[in-house]
Amino acid sequence: MLREWHANDMVENSNNIRSLEAIAARLICARAALEMSQSEFADTAEIARNTYNQYEKSVQRISLDMAMKLCDTYDLSLDYIYFGDASGIKFQLAQKLKAHQ
């Protein structure tokens, strides 16, 4: 029987907050907090859909340039994407992120 997948599943299975899985989980969490589909999230940030999909599936680490596009588009921070530190994110978005963890 399949159970509902949650972004925390990948973080809990990772001992390293910098791992591909942990970064992917935070990207998924951010997208869910903003209530966007994967394609909408990628398109709005002007990232190719297949490239963004690889980030969420832990196939490829998000590059600094692509992470900066997400930060500029969605008011995220590099500290959040790469290290899980939400202290530099606006309060309302940080609250939404916390609710989706």
Backbone as a printed PyTorch tensor [residue, N CA C, xyz], in Angstrom:
tensor([[[  0.8380,  -1.1810,   0.0000],
         [  0.0000,   0.0000,   0.0000],
         [  0.8810,   1.2410,   0.0000]],

        [[  0.5610,   2.1850,  -0.8460],
         [  1.3090,   3.4240,  -0.9160],
         [  0.8160,   4.4000,   0.1440]],

        [[  1.7410,   5.1080,   0.7340],
         [  1.3520,   6.1470,   1.6730],
         [  1.6970,   7.4890,   1.0510]],

        [[  1.0920,   8.5350,   1.5410],
         [  1.3500,   9.8690,   1.0050],
         [  2.7920,  10.2600,   1.3000]],

        [[  3.4620,  10.7740,   0.2700],
         [  4.8380,  11.2050,   0.4110],
         [  4.8850,  12.5930,   1.0150]],

        [[  5.8540,  12.8490,   1.8420],
         [  6.0090,  14.1510,   2.4800],
         [  7.4560,  14.5940,   2.3300]],

        [[  7.6870,  15.8870,   2.1500],
         [  9.0360,  16.4190,   1.9370],
         [  9.9890,  16.0250,   3.0640]],

        [[  9.4880,  15.9150,   4.2810],
         [ 10.3530,  15.5490,   5.4020],
         [ 10.9210,  14.1510,   5.2660]],

        [[ 10.2570,  13.2690,   4.5100],
         [ 10.7310,  11.9060,   4.3470],
         [ 12.1680,  11.8890,   3.8420]],

        [[ 12.4680,  12.7270,   2.8800],
         [ 13.8070,  12.7430,   2.3130],
         [ 14.8060,  13.3490,   3.2930]],

        [[ 14.4070,  14.3570,   4.0360],
         [ 15.3160,  14.9780,   4.9920],
         [ 15.6180,  14.0080,   6.1290]],

        [[ 14.6120,  13.3250,   6.6260],
         [ 14.8060,  12.3800,   7.7160],
         [ 15.7100,  11.2310,   7.3120]],

        [[ 15.6850,  10.8550,   6.0440],
         [ 16.5120,   9.7580,   5.5630],
         [ 17.9270,  10.2080,   5.2500]],

        [[ 18.2110,  11.4450,   5.4270],
         [ 19.5260,  11.9810,   5.1160],
         [ 20.1950,  12.4690,   6.3870]],

        [[ 21.4540,  12.0890,   6.5730],
         [ 22.2030,  12.5640,   7.7310],
         [ 22.8640,  13.9020,   7.4520]],

        [[ 22.8240,  14.3570,   6.2330],
         [ 23.5420,  15.5460,   5.8310],
         [ 22.5740,  16.5750,   5.2600]],

        [[ 22.5030,  17.7370,   5.8790],
         [ 21.5720,  18.7720,   5.4010],
         [ 21.9610,  19.3030,   4.0360]],

        [[ 23.1720,  19.0130,   3.5980],
         [ 23.6410,  19.4720,   2.2880],
         [ 23.4970,  18.4000,   1.2100]],

        [[ 22.9560,  17.2640,   1.5540],
         [ 22.8310,  16.1740,   0.5860],
         [ 21.8370,  16.5330,  -0.5130]],

        [[ 21.9450,  15.8420,  -1.6290],
         [ 20.9890,  16.0460,  -2.7210],
         [ 19.5600,  15.8610,  -2.2340]],

        [[ 19.3470,  14.8450,  -1.4050],
         [ 18.0080,  14.5340,  -0.9190],
         [ 17.4540,  15.6410,  -0.0360]],

        [[ 18.2990,  16.1970,   0.8240],
         [ 17.8530,  17.2640,   1.7260],
         [ 17.5380,  18.5370,   0.9380]],

        [[ 18.3760,  18.8570,  -0.0380],
         [ 18.1310,  20.0330,  -0.8700],
         [ 16.8450,  19.8320,  -1.6740]],

        [[ 16.6700,  18.6510,  -2.2400],
         [ 15.4540,  18.3480,  -3.0070],
         [ 14.2170,  18.5010,  -2.1340]],

        [[ 14.3010,  18.0180,  -0.9080],
         [ 13.1630,  18.1130,   0.0050],
         [ 12.8050,  19.5630,   0.2850]],

        [[ 13.8090,  20.4140,   0.4260],
         [ 13.5320,  21.8350,   0.6740],
         [ 12.9410,  22.5090,  -0.5600]],

        [[ 13.3900,  22.1190,  -1.7440],
         [ 12.8010,  22.6730,  -2.9690],
         [ 11.3330,  22.2670,  -3.0800]],

        [[ 11.0500,  21.0150,  -2.7830],
         [  9.6650,  20.5230,  -2.8260],
         [  8.8230,  21.2570,  -1.7830]],

        [[  9.3740,  21.4380,  -0.6080],
         [  8.6690,  22.1380,   0.4680],
         [  8.3590,  23.5820,   0.0630]],

        [[  9.3310,  24.2560,  -0.5360],
         [  9.1180,  25.6450,  -0.9610],
         [  8.0260,  25.7200,  -2.0130]],

        [[  8.0760,  24.8060,  -2.9610],
         [  7.0590,  24.7950,  -4.0260],
         [  5.6760,  24.5190,  -3.4460]],

        [[  5.6010,  23.5800,  -2.5150],
         [  4.3150,  23.2550,  -1.8790],
         [  3.7950,  24.4420,  -1.0620]],

        [[  4.6990,  25.1210,  -0.3770],
         [  4.3010,  26.2830,   0.4270],
         [  3.7210,  27.3860,  -0.4470]],

        [[  4.2140,  27.4750,  -1.6650],
         [  3.7230,  28.4860,  -2.6020],
         [  2.5520,  27.9750,  -3.4370]],

        [[  2.1560,  26.7390,  -3.1740],
         [  1.0010,  26.1150,  -3.8340],
         [  1.1200,  26.1530,  -5.3550]],

        [[  2.2680,  25.7050,  -5.8390],
         [  2.5260,  25.7070,  -7.2760],
         [  2.8540,  24.2970,  -7.7580]],

        [[  2.5080,  24.0390,  -8.9970],
         [  2.9220,  22.7720,  -9.6100],
         [  4.4100,  22.8810,  -9.9360]],

        [[  5.0210,  21.7430, -10.1740],
         [  6.4400,  21.7410, -10.5080],
         [  6.7060,  22.5310, -11.7970]],

        [[  5.8610,  22.3380, -12.7970],
         [  6.0750,  23.0410, -14.0660],
         [  5.8580,  24.5460, -13.9030]],

        [[  4.8590,  24.9470, -13.1400],
         [  4.6020,  26.3660, -12.9010],
         [  5.7670,  27.0100, -12.1480]],

        [[  6.2750,  26.2980, -11.1430],
         [  7.3900,  26.7920, -10.3360],
         [  8.6280,  26.9970, -11.2090]],

        [[  8.9360,  26.0060, -12.0460],
         [ 10.1010,  26.0920, -12.9290],
         [  9.9230,  27.1730, -13.9830]],

        [[  8.7620,  27.2040, -14.6170],
         [  8.5150,  28.1800, -15.6780],
         [  8.6170,  29.6170, -15.1640]],

        [[  8.0360,  29.8860, -14.0120],
         [  8.0460,  31.2390, -13.4550],
         [  9.4750,  31.6930, -13.1470]],

        [[ 10.3160,  30.7600, -12.7190],
         [ 11.7130,  31.0880, -12.4170],
         [ 12.6080,  31.0050, -13.6510]],

        [[ 12.0140,  30.6820, -14.7880],
         [ 12.7450,  30.5520, -16.0540],
         [ 13.8370,  29.4930, -15.9760]],

        [[ 13.4570,  28.3450, -15.4120],
         [ 14.3190,  27.1670, -15.3580],
         [ 13.6280,  26.0950, -16.1870]],

        [[ 14.3810,  25.4050, -17.0250],
         [ 13.8000,  24.3480, -17.8440],
         [ 13.1270,  23.3110, -16.9490]],

        [[ 11.9460,  22.8790, -17.3250],
         [ 11.1760,  21.9410, -16.5060],
         [ 11.9460,  20.6580, -16.2220]],

        [[ 12.5720,  20.0970, -17.2450],
         [ 13.2970,  18.8330, -17.0320],
         [ 14.5020,  19.0300, -16.1100]],

        [[ 15.1270,  20.1900, -16.1700],
         [ 16.2480,  20.4900, -15.2800],
         [ 15.7550,  20.6010, -13.8420]],

        [[ 14.6720,  21.3460, -13.6420],
         [ 14.1420,  21.4960, -12.2850],
         [ 13.6740,  20.1510, -11.7230]],

        [[ 13.0780,  19.3440, -12.5660],
         [ 12.6240,  18.0220, -12.1380],
         [ 13.7930,  17.1950, -11.5990]],

        [[ 14.9540,  17.3160, -12.2120],
         [ 16.1360,  16.5860, -11.7400],
         [ 16.5690,  17.0550, -10.3540]],

        [[ 16.3630,  18.3270, -10.0580],
         [ 16.6920,  18.8250,  -8.7200],
         [ 15.7750,  18.1990,  -7.6730]],

        [[ 14.4770,  18.1780,  -7.9570],
         [ 13.5190,  17.6300,  -6.9880],
         [ 13.6510,  16.1120,  -6.8410]],

        [[ 14.1370,  15.4440,  -7.8430],
         [ 14.2940,  13.9840,  -7.7910],
         [ 15.6830,  13.5630,  -7.3090]],

        [[ 16.4850,  14.5300,  -6.8820],
         [ 17.8290,  14.2710,  -6.3530],
         [ 18.7570,  13.6420,  -7.3850]],

        [[ 18.5200,  13.9260,  -8.6420],
         [ 19.3850,  13.4140,  -9.6990],
         [ 20.5810,  14.3410,  -9.8730]],

        [[ 20.3500,  15.6280,  -9.7080],
         [ 21.3780,  16.6400,  -9.9460],
         [ 21.2630,  17.7110,  -8.8720]],

        [[ 22.4150,  18.1850,  -8.3810],
         [ 22.4210,  19.2810,  -7.4020],
         [ 22.1160,  20.5920,  -8.1250]],

        [[ 21.2740,  21.4070,  -7.5330],
         [ 20.9440,  22.6980,  -8.1260],
         [ 22.1930,  23.5850,  -8.1320]],

        [[ 22.4510,  24.1990,  -9.2750],
         [ 23.6130,  25.0790,  -9.3960],
         [ 23.3400,  26.3940,  -8.6700]],

        [[ 24.4060,  27.1140,  -8.3970],
         [ 24.2680,  28.4080,  -7.7370],
         [ 23.4260,  29.3550,  -8.5840]],

        [[ 23.6540,  29.3660,  -9.8950],
         [ 22.8800,  30.2540, -10.7790],
         [ 21.3890,  29.9390, -10.7410]],

        [[ 21.0460,  28.6580, -10.7630],
         [ 19.6300,  28.2760, -10.7280],
         [ 19.0250,  28.5540,  -9.3520]],

        [[ 19.7910,  28.3250,  -8.3010],
         [ 19.3080,  28.6220,  -6.9490],
         [ 19.0460,  30.1190,  -6.7940]],

        [[ 19.9200,  30.9290,  -7.3770],
         [ 19.7250,  32.3770,  -7.3050],
         [ 18.4750,  32.8020,  -8.0680]],

        [[ 18.1580,  32.1150,  -9.1630],
         [ 16.9060,  32.4160,  -9.8700],
         [ 15.7140,  32.1580,  -8.9560]],

        [[ 15.7490,  31.0450,  -8.2190],
         [ 14.6530,  30.7400,  -7.2900],
         [ 14.5850,  31.7840,  -6.1820]],

        [[ 15.7280,  32.1940,  -5.6760],
         [ 15.7520,  33.2110,  -4.6190],
         [ 15.1620,  34.5250,  -5.1190]],

        [[ 15.5630,  34.9300,  -6.3050],
         [ 15.0650,  36.1850,  -6.8660],
         [ 13.5760,  36.1220,  -7.1830]],

        [[ 13.1210,  34.9840,  -7.6420],
         [ 11.7220,  34.8350,  -8.0480],
         [ 10.7910,  34.6590,  -6.8560]],

        [[ 11.2130,  33.8910,  -5.8640],
         [ 10.3060,  33.5020,  -4.7740],
         [ 10.7120,  34.0070,  -3.3970]],

        [[ 11.6840,  34.8950,  -3.3280],
         [ 12.1580,  35.4300,  -2.0440],
         [ 12.6810,  34.3380,  -1.1120]],

        [[ 13.2730,  33.3100,  -1.6950],
         [ 13.9510,  32.2850,  -0.9020],
         [ 15.3530,  32.7850,  -0.6080]],

        [[ 16.1260,  32.0190,   0.1250],
         [ 17.5220,  32.3810,   0.3750],
         [ 18.4080,  31.1870,   0.0340]],

        [[ 19.6430,  31.4730,  -0.3200],
         [ 20.5950,  30.3980,  -0.5870],
         [ 20.8310,  29.5740,   0.6740]],

        [[ 20.8130,  30.2310,   1.8260],
         [ 20.9780,  29.5070,   3.0940],
         [ 19.8590,  28.4910,   3.2840]],

        [[ 18.6570,  28.8360,   2.8870],
         [ 17.5520,  27.8870,   3.0110],
         [ 17.7330,  26.7260,   2.0260]],

        [[ 17.9960,  27.0440,   0.7750],
         [ 18.1080,  25.9960,  -0.2470],
         [ 19.2330,  25.0170,   0.0810]],

        [[ 20.4100,  25.5280,   0.3870],
         [ 21.5790,  24.6630,   0.5670],
         [ 21.7670,  24.1400,   1.9880]],

        [[ 21.2880,  24.8820,   3.0040],
         [ 21.5560,  24.4950,   4.3920],
         [ 20.3130,  24.3420,   5.2700]],

        [[ 19.1530,  24.7060,   4.7570],
         [ 17.9320,  24.5770,   5.5420],
         [ 17.7120,  25.6930,   6.5420]],

        [[ 18.4550,  26.7710,   6.4510],
         [ 18.3350,  27.8940,   7.3780],
         [ 17.3370,  28.9080,   6.8120]],

        [[ 16.1740,  28.9810,   7.4070],
         [ 15.1080,  29.8620,   6.9260],
         [ 15.1320,  31.2370,   7.5870]],

        [[ 16.1680,  31.5380,   8.3590],
         [ 16.1830,  32.8050,   9.1010],
         [ 16.2170,  34.0380,   8.1960]],

        [[ 16.6940,  33.8970,   6.9700],
         [ 16.7600,  35.0400,   6.0680],
         [ 15.5510,  35.1860,   5.1620]],

        [[ 14.5290,  34.3870,   5.4030],
         [ 13.3250,  34.4110,   4.5630],
         [ 12.2510,  35.2450,   5.2430]],

        [[ 11.4830,  35.9590,   4.4460],
         [ 10.3950,  36.7710,   4.9960],
         [  9.4780,  35.9130,   5.8680]],

        [[  8.9580,  36.5280,   6.9140],
         [  8.1890,  35.8140,   7.9330],
         [  7.0430,  34.9910,   7.3660]],

        [[  6.2340,  35.5730,   6.4930],
         [  5.0620,  34.8500,   5.9710],
         [  5.4720,  33.6110,   5.1950]],

        [[  6.4930,  33.7190,   4.3680],
         [  6.9600,  32.5650,   3.6250],
         [  7.5880,  31.5390,   4.5680]],

        [[  8.3420,  31.9990,   5.5430],
         [  8.9510,  31.0890,   6.5160],
         [  7.8740,  30.2940,   7.2630]],

        [[  6.7630,  30.9370,   7.5970],
         [  5.6610,  30.2540,   8.2670],
         [  5.0510,  29.1770,   7.3490]],

        [[  4.8900,  29.5060,   6.0660],
         [  4.3590,  28.5330,   5.1230],
         [  5.3100,  27.3520,   4.9490]],

        [[  6.6050,  27.6310,   4.9150],
         [  7.6000,  26.5690,   4.7930],
         [  7.5330,  25.6440,   6.0020]],

        [[  7.4360,  26.2450,   7.1820],
         [  7.3510,  25.4620,   8.4100],
         [  6.1260,  24.5520,   8.4100]],

        [[  5.0230,  25.0550,   7.8910],
         [  3.7880,  24.2750,   7.8470],
         [  3.8820,  23.0990,   6.8870]],

        [[  4.7630,  23.1910,   5.8870],
         [  4.8820,  22.1150,   4.8890],
         [  6.0490,  21.1630,   5.1660]],

        [[  6.7330,  21.3340,   6.2680],
         [  7.8460,  20.4330,   6.5930],
         [  7.3420,  19.1460,   7.1290]]])
